[in-house]
Amino acid sequence: MIRPGSFSHSTILLAGVFFALVLAVSSNSWLWMLAGSTLVAAFWLMGGRRTYPVLLWVVGLNWLSIIGAILDAELAGKTLADTNLGPYRVEAVLCNLCALLALAAGIRWGAPLRGGAGAITVQDNSALGGGHAVDLNRAALAYFASLLLVELVGFLAASLPSIQQPLIALIMLKYICIYLVAAATFKSGRGYFLLLGIIGIELVTGLTSFFASYKEPIFIVLIALATSGRRLTGRMRFFGAMSALLVVWISLMWTVIKPEYRYWVSGYTGEQIIVRSFEERFKWMADRLVFGEFDYGLATTKLVQRIDNTQIYTLLLARMDAGLSPDVPSRFLAGLEHVLMPRFLFPDKAVLNDSQVTTAMTGRVIHENTSISIGYIAEAHYDFGIPAMFLPVMLIGVTLGLAARYFMTRNAPLLIRQAFAAGGLFLFFQFGTNFNKALGSFLVGFIMLALVLKFGYPIVAKWLAGSGRAGPSGAAKPYSKPA
């Protein structure tokens, strides 16, 4: 649950003042009011502070992907309706906002609040690990061990493509370890330099990879901060603010240099392929980030357009309205069929091609080395129309709620359960992801983490607790309803 003070009077007042200023200068005031009201209503539907924080995070992240369209119009100095295909962009935003409410309602149904019908009380089941969740130093050792696991998984996944998805799901264990280190740090008030070192490692390895997975570790740290169980100290506020600013700044830079970096790192010269070493990739990235010159205005526009998940949806709406409905099989049915055909039993199963689906549904030609999804909200609209499209979205919310409820009611210390819930759910079912990929990744990830929590964690519980030593870093606390 969210720690006390997360929705304090000062926080609400500050958010209200900021929102009022936005409305005063905006050309899209009614859309901002609707978007803000939808977010508040979604959080209220889920139960606010009594909801598992990772579920609030999922809904909040999807909300950001919706308002990207409004932000893009603001940066252009226009109303959203006056932009290219404006009426359809407005329709896409409205459908996404309604879908967000359906998702929130489903989450509330799947993870009912304490005291509600069918609710399961989140108790302090601390029988394992001597009653303590983690020792900070051993959580850090577990993180470094997870780095070796990531390398091993990468090698095995390349060698055994038929079981690639379950193997890759194990990478989420790294995020669980990061959560444990962050949570132990915030609970104990020590270990900040260790946590900074881990963030640094993740930034370096993430930025030098092809797809730049640098945001996820910071997201996990921010979720751990929200569930620290303590009122925010000045150090915690500063750390959280700097982490958020860091991910925004790096995202701005990455948005600008991404095309050049990917072209360079691919190493294709027209005659041969050059493999870039880690040292070469690190030097290239450091030179651009430290000494490169950036147009922050252009970077901001590109970043906003990148997080906006309504652009492709807009093309589908315009095409359907023109009577050019694509001849594409049901996307949700195709997703279910894909999940029910595991690759180790069906090695000839077709590889998912998001760009091919997007081209078929919108007519937009996608570069062969680029993957662009249309998103499962657009797919639900295509399959079921309005208002029936919101029913499958609600069922997805139920699924997320049930998964969070499962992790949070296992026989393990509270901090461990929070870590598995956060690490297992914080990236799934983003609005911009196609249904087949979102469902498959979610189910495989959930099953793998459930097995690890059931059979793997008891093996290391006492070691991870630090030989049963008491301390503030990992002591599990019972859940109690916030005042």
QUIFENGI-V995705 format. One record per residue. RES is the residue in three letters. SS is DSSP state (hx for helix, st for strand, lp for the rest). PSI is psi in whole degrees, -180 to 180 (* if undefined). Layout:
{{RES/SS/PSI} {RES/SS/PSI}}
This chain:
{{MET/lp/160} {ILE/lp/138} {ARG/lp/156} {PRO/lp/141} {GLY/lp/-4} {SER/lp/-35} {PHE/lp/53} {SER/lp/166} {HIS/hx/-40} {SER/hx/-38} {THR/hx/-46} {ILE/hx/-42} {LEU/hx/-45} {LEU/hx/-44} {ALA/hx/-39} {GLY/hx/-42} {VAL/hx/-45} {PHE/hx/-44} {PHE/hx/-38} {ALA/hx/-40} {LEU/hx/-40} {VAL/hx/-45} {LEU/hx/-34} {ALA/hx/-30} {VAL/hx/0} {SER/lp/150} {SER/lp/-5} {ASN/lp/46} {SER/hx/-43} {TRP/hx/-34} {LEU/hx/-39} {TRP/hx/-42} {MET/hx/-42} {LEU/hx/-42} {ALA/hx/-44} {GLY/hx/-43} {SER/hx/-36} {THR/hx/-42} {LEU/hx/-45} {VAL/hx/-44} {ALA/hx/-38} {ALA/hx/-44} {PHE/hx/-39} {TRP/hx/-42} {LEU/hx/-39} {MET/hx/-18} {GLY/lp/7} {GLY/hx/-127} {ARG/hx/-21} {ARG/hx/-3} {THR/lp/149} {TYR/lp/126} {PRO/hx/-35} {VAL/hx/-29} {LEU/hx/-38} {LEU/hx/-38} {TRP/hx/-45} {VAL/hx/-46} {VAL/hx/-43} {GLY/hx/-40} {LEU/hx/-39} {ASN/hx/-36} {TRP/hx/-41} {LEU/hx/-37} {SER/hx/-21} {ILE/hx/-47} {ILE/hx/-7} {GLY/hx/-35} {ALA/hx/-41} {ILE/hx/-41} {LEU/hx/-40} {ASP/hx/-42} {ALA/hx/-39} {GLU/hx/-43} {LEU/hx/-29} {ALA/lp/-4} {GLY/lp/30} {LYS/lp/166} {THR/lp/154} {LEU/hx/-35} {ALA/hx/-20} {ASP/hx/-2} {THR/lp/178} {ASN/lp/127} {LEU/lp/35} {GLY/hx/-51} {PRO/hx/-35} {TYR/hx/-32} {ARG/hx/-40} {VAL/hx/-43} {GLU/hx/-41} {ALA/hx/-42} {VAL/hx/-46} {LEU/hx/-41} {CYS/hx/-39} {ASN/hx/-40} {LEU/hx/-41} {CYS/hx/-38} {ALA/hx/-35} {LEU/hx/-41} {LEU/hx/-39} {ALA/hx/-41} {LEU/hx/-44} {ALA/hx/-41} {ALA/hx/-40} {GLY/hx/-40} {ILE/hx/-44} {ARG/hx/-37} {TRP/hx/-41} {GLY/hx/-29} {ALA/lp/73} {PRO/lp/152} {LEU/lp/161} {ARG/lp/127} {GLY/lp/-13} {GLY/lp/174} {ALA/lp/126} {GLY/lp/7} {ALA/lp/149} {ILE/lp/125} {THR/lp/132} {VAL/lp/101} {GLN/lp/171} {ASP/lp/82} {ASN/lp/79} {SER/lp/28} {ALA/lp/-32} {LEU/hx/153} {GLY/hx/31} {GLY/hx/18} {GLY/hx/0} {HIS/st/145} {ALA/lp/-62} {VAL/lp/154} {ASP/lp/134} {LEU/hx/-50} {ASN/hx/-38} {ARG/hx/-30} {ALA/hx/-38} {ALA/hx/-40} {LEU/hx/-40} {ALA/hx/-38} {TYR/hx/-47} {PHE/hx/-33} {ALA/hx/-35} {SER/hx/-28} {LEU/hx/-39} {LEU/hx/-38} {LEU/hx/-40} {VAL/hx/-44} {GLU/hx/-43} {LEU/hx/-43} {VAL/hx/-41} {GLY/hx/-41} {PHE/hx/-46} {LEU/hx/-39} {ALA/hx/-37} {ALA/hx/-30} {SER/hx/-28} {LEU/lp/74} {PRO/hx/-24} {SER/hx/-24} {ILE/hx/27} {GLN/hx/-44} {GLN/hx/-48} {PRO/hx/-36} {LEU/hx/-45} {ILE/hx/-30} {ALA/hx/-27} {LEU/lp/-17} {ILE/lp/-24} {MET/hx/-19} {LEU/hx/-30} {LYS/hx/-41} {TYR/hx/-33} {ILE/hx/-42} {CYS/hx/-41} {ILE/hx/-42} {TYR/hx/-44} {LEU/hx/-42} {VAL/hx/-46} {ALA/hx/-47} {ALA/hx/-42} {ALA/hx/-36} {THR/hx/-47} {PHE/hx/-33} {LYS/hx/-40} {SER/hx/-22} {GLY/lp/11} {ARG/lp/164} {GLY/lp/14} {TYR/hx/-38} {PHE/hx/-35} {LEU/hx/-45} {LEU/hx/-41} {LEU/hx/-39} {GLY/hx/-42} {ILE/hx/-44} {ILE/hx/-41} {GLY/hx/-44} {ILE/hx/-44} {GLU/hx/-37} {LEU/hx/-44} {VAL/hx/-50} {THR/hx/-34} {GLY/hx/-45} {LEU/hx/-26} {THR/lp/1} {SER/lp/169} {PHE/lp/-38} {PHE/lp/-1} {ALA/lp/73} {SER/lp/61} {TYR/lp/-20} {LYS/hx/-38} {GLU/hx/-46} {PRO/hx/-39} {ILE/hx/-37} {PHE/hx/-45} {ILE/hx/-40} {VAL/hx/-41} {LEU/hx/-37} {ILE/hx/-41} {ALA/hx/-36} {LEU/hx/-40} {ALA/hx/-21} {THR/lp/24} {SER/lp/-21} {GLY/lp/4} {ARG/lp/155} {ARG/lp/146} {LEU/lp/126} {THR/lp/170} {GLY/hx/-39} {ARG/hx/-41} {MET/hx/-41} {ARG/hx/-44} {PHE/hx/-45} {PHE/hx/-44} {GLY/hx/-44} {ALA/hx/-44} {MET/hx/-37} {SER/hx/-44} {ALA/hx/-44} {LEU/hx/-37} {LEU/hx/-45} {VAL/hx/-32} {VAL/hx/-46} {TRP/hx/-46} {ILE/hx/-36} {SER/hx/-39} {LEU/hx/-46} {MET/hx/-43} {TRP/hx/-37} {THR/hx/-35} {VAL/hx/-44} {ILE/hx/-7} {LYS/hx/-50} {PRO/hx/-45} {GLU/hx/-42} {TYR/hx/-45} {ARG/hx/-36} {TYR/hx/-42} {TRP/hx/-45} {VAL/hx/-23} {SER/hx/-28} {GLY/lp/16} {TYR/st/119} {THR/lp/-1} {GLY/lp/-20} {GLU/lp/-32} {GLN/lp/166} {ILE/st/124} {ILE/lp/125} {VAL/lp/121} {ARG/lp/129} {SER/lp/165} {PHE/hx/-41} {GLU/hx/-41} {GLU/hx/-44} {ARG/hx/-40} {PHE/hx/-45} {LYS/hx/-43} {TRP/hx/-47} {MET/hx/-42} {ALA/hx/-41} {ASP/hx/-41} {ARG/hx/-41} {LEU/hx/-36} {VAL/hx/-43} {PHE/hx/-6} {GLY/lp/153} {GLU/lp/129} {PHE/lp/144} {ASP/lp/99} {TYR/hx/-30} {GLY/hx/-47} {LEU/hx/-41} {ALA/hx/-41} {THR/hx/-43} {THR/hx/-45} {LYS/hx/-39} {LEU/hx/-43} {VAL/hx/-42} {GLN/hx/-30} {ARG/hx/-39} {ILE/hx/-13} {ASP/lp/115} {ASN/lp/10} {THR/lp/-8} {GLN/hx/-49} {ILE/hx/-38} {TYR/hx/-40} {THR/hx/-43} {LEU/hx/-40} {LEU/hx/-43} {LEU/hx/-43} {ALA/hx/-40} {ARG/hx/-41} {MET/hx/-39} {ASP/hx/-28} {ALA/lp/3} {GLY/lp/14} {LEU/lp/51} {SER/lp/126} {PRO/lp/147} {ASP/lp/76} {VAL/lp/134} {PRO/lp/161} {SER/lp/125} {ARG/hx/-38} {PHE/hx/-38} {LEU/hx/-41} {ALA/hx/-37} {GLY/hx/-43} {LEU/hx/-42} {GLU/hx/-39} {HIS/hx/-42} {VAL/hx/-35} {LEU/lp/2} {MET/lp/77} {PRO/lp/142} {ARG/lp/-28} {PHE/lp/-19} {LEU/lp/-27} {PHE/lp/74} {PRO/lp/-20} {ASP/lp/9} {LYS/lp/138} {ALA/lp/142} {VAL/lp/138} {LEU/lp/134} {ASN/lp/92} {ASP/hx/-41} {SER/hx/-36} {GLN/hx/-41} {VAL/hx/-45} {THR/hx/-42} {THR/hx/-43} {ALA/hx/-32} {MET/hx/-25} {THR/hx/-17} {GLY/lp/-4} {ARG/lp/127} {VAL/lp/128} {ILE/lp/138} {HIS/lp/141} {GLU/lp/-24} {ASN/lp/12} {THR/lp/140} {SER/lp/116} {ILE/lp/123} {SER/lp/155} {ILE/lp/-24} {GLY/lp/145} {TYR/hx/-17} {ILE/hx/-45} {ALA/hx/-39} {GLU/hx/-39} {ALA/hx/-40} {HIS/hx/-44} {TYR/hx/-41} {ASP/hx/-43} {PHE/hx/-21} {GLY/lp/-180} {ILE/lp/134} {PRO/lp/2} {ALA/lp/-23} {MET/hx/-25} {PHE/hx/-16} {LEU/hx/-51} {PRO/hx/-32} {VAL/hx/-41} {MET/hx/-39} {LEU/hx/-34} {ILE/hx/-41} {GLY/hx/-41} {VAL/hx/-43} {THR/hx/-44} {LEU/hx/-43} {GLY/hx/-42} {LEU/hx/-39} {ALA/hx/-45} {ALA/hx/-41} {ARG/hx/-39} {TYR/hx/-53} {PHE/hx/-39} {MET/hx/-4} {THR/lp/18} {ARG/lp/167} {ASN/lp/79} {ALA/lp/161} {PRO/lp/150} {LEU/hx/-42} {LEU/hx/-37} {ILE/hx/-44} {ARG/hx/-42} {GLN/hx/-40} {ALA/hx/-44} {PHE/hx/-38} {ALA/hx/-45} {ALA/hx/-50} {GLY/hx/-28} {GLY/hx/-15} {LEU/hx/-13} {PHE/lp/-15} {LEU/lp/-2} {PHE/lp/153} {PHE/lp/46} {GLN/lp/143} {PHE/lp/-27} {GLY/lp/2} {THR/lp/138} {ASN/lp/151} {PHE/hx/-44} {ASN/hx/-43} {LYS/hx/-41} {ALA/hx/-45} {LEU/hx/-45} {GLY/hx/-47} {SER/hx/-41} {PHE/hx/-49} {LEU/hx/-45} {VAL/hx/-44} {GLY/hx/-43} {PHE/hx/-46} {ILE/hx/-45} {MET/hx/-45} {LEU/hx/-35} {ALA/hx/-39} {LEU/hx/-41} {VAL/hx/-44} {LEU/hx/-38} {LYS/hx/-46} {PHE/hx/-29} {GLY/hx/-45} {TYR/hx/-44} {PRO/hx/-27} {ILE/hx/-36} {VAL/hx/5} {ALA/hx/-50} {LYS/hx/-39} {TRP/hx/-45} {LEU/hx/-29} {ALA/lp/-8} {GLY/lp/46} {SER/lp/31} {GLY/lp/12} {ARG/lp/138} {ALA/lp/157} {GLY/lp/162} {PRO/lp/-12} {SER/lp/-31} {GLY/lp/7} {ALA/st/125} {ALA/lp/143} {LYS/lp/142} {PRO/lp/150} {TYR/lp/135} {SER/lp/144} {LYS/lp/126} {PRO/lp/146} {ALA/lp/*}}
